[in-house]
């Protein structure tokens, strides 16, 4: 019943990217796999829809909690979902060899989408989390 904080979204992203890591065989060739299996495509579309709704709920909660300053139009969690879903493909195309490091980079990139909307104290906190995480 409480409103989310910055560390809540950080934790949620960790859980999402850990799931992507567990199913990386699917995410690497997502479009190809889904194009060959209609039933799987429909199920994955439902998963994405729920994830999009949940991400929007968290973003709206961050605004309500005063963690972020953003209008309804600026709270576009779909961008977060796109990066999370296709990050492994991007990292592979870029030639990244360390997939775990790529996942860490993906989490940071998603958080950087949120950063411009954070209040000053939360931005400082995010920068601290990011520095600690990447070292």
C-alpha positions in Angstrom: 0.0 0.0 0.0 3.0 2.4 0.2 4.2 4.5 -2.7 7.4 3.2 -4.4 10.8 4.8 -4.0 13.9 4.9 -6.1 15.3 1.7 -4.6 12.1 0.0 -5.4 12.4 0.6 -9.1 16.1 -0.3 -8.9 15.2 -3.7 -7.2 12.4 -4.3 -9.7 14.8 -3.7 -12.6 17.2 -6.2 -11.1 14.5 -8.8 -10.9 13.4 -8.1 -14.5 17.0 -8.3 -15.8 17.6 -11.5 -13.8 14.6 -13.1 -15.4 15.9 -12.0 -18.8 19.2 -13.5 -17.9 17.5 -16.8 -17.0 15.6 -16.8 -20.3 18.4 -15.2 -22.4 18.0 -18.0 -25.0 14.6 -16.6 -25.8 15.5 -12.9 -25.6 18.5 -13.2 -27.9 16.3 -14.4 -30.8 12.9 -13.0 -29.6 11.5 -11.7 -32.8 12.5 -14.8 -34.7 11.1 -17.2 -32.1 7.9 -15.3 -31.8 7.4 -15.1 -35.5 7.4 -18.9 -35.7 5.0 -19.6 -32.9 1.7 -17.8 -32.8 0.7 -19.1 -29.4 4.0 -18.1 -27.8 3.7 -14.7 -29.5 0.3 -14.1 -28.0 1.4 -15.2 -24.5 4.5 -13.0 -24.7 2.4 -10.1 -25.8 0.2 -10.6 -22.7 3.4 -10.6 -20.6 4.6 -7.4 -22.2 1.2 -5.8 -21.7 1.3 -6.6 -17.9 4.9 -5.5 -17.6 4.0 -2.2 -19.4 1.0 -1.6 -17.0 3.2 -2.4 -14.0 6.0 -0.1 -15.1 3.5 2.7 -15.7 2.1 2.1 -12.2 5.5 2.3 -10.6 6.4 5.5 -12.5 3.1 7.1 -11.5 3.8 6.0 -7.9 7.2 7.7 -8.1 5.5 10.9 -9.2 2.9 10.6 -6.4 5.6 9.9 -3.8 7.4 13.1 -4.9 10.5 11.2 -6.1 9.9 12.3 -9.7 8.6 15.4 -11.3 6.9 14.4 -14.6 3.6 15.0 -16.4 1.4 12.1 -17.4 2.8 12.4 -20.9 6.4 12.3 -19.7 5.8 9.2 -17.6 6.5 6.9 -20.5 7.4 3.6 -19.0 7.2 1.9 -22.5 10.7 3.1 -23.3 11.9 1.3 -20.2 10.2 -1.9 -21.3 11.7 -1.6 -24.8 15.2 -1.3 -23.5 14.8 -4.1 -21.0 13.3 -6.4 -23.6 15.9 -5.9 -26.3 19.0 -5.0 -24.3 20.6 -8.4 -24.8 20.2 -8.1 -28.6 21.8 -4.7 -28.5 24.7 -5.9 -26.3 25.3 -8.9 -28.5 25.2 -6.8 -31.7 27.7 -4.4 -30.0 30.0 -7.3 -29.4 29.8 -7.5 -25.6 31.3 -10.8 -24.3 30.4 -10.5 -20.6 26.6 -10.9 -20.5 26.4 -10.2 -16.8 28.2 -6.9 -17.3 25.8 -6.2 -20.2 22.8 -6.7 -17.9 24.3 -4.3 -15.3 24.7 -1.8 -18.1 21.1 -2.3 -19.1 19.8 -1.6 -15.6 21.9 1.6 -15.5 20.6 2.7 -19.0 17.0 2.2 -17.9 17.6 4.2 -14.7 19.1 7.0 -16.9 15.8 7.3 -18.6 14.3 8.1 -15.2 17.1 10.3 -14.0 16.1 13.6 -15.7 12.8 13.5 -13.9 14.2 12.8 -10.4 14.3 15.4 -7.8 17.8 16.6 -6.8 18.2 14.3 -3.7 17.1 11.3 -5.7 19.4 12.1 -8.6 22.3 12.2 -6.1 21.2 8.9 -4.6 20.9 7.3 -8.1 24.4 8.5 -9.0 25.7 6.9 -5.8 23.8 3.6 -6.5 25.1 3.6 -10.1 28.8 4.3 -9.1 28.7 1.6 -6.4 27.0 -0.9 -8.8 29.4 -0.4 -11.7 32.6 -0.7 -9.6 
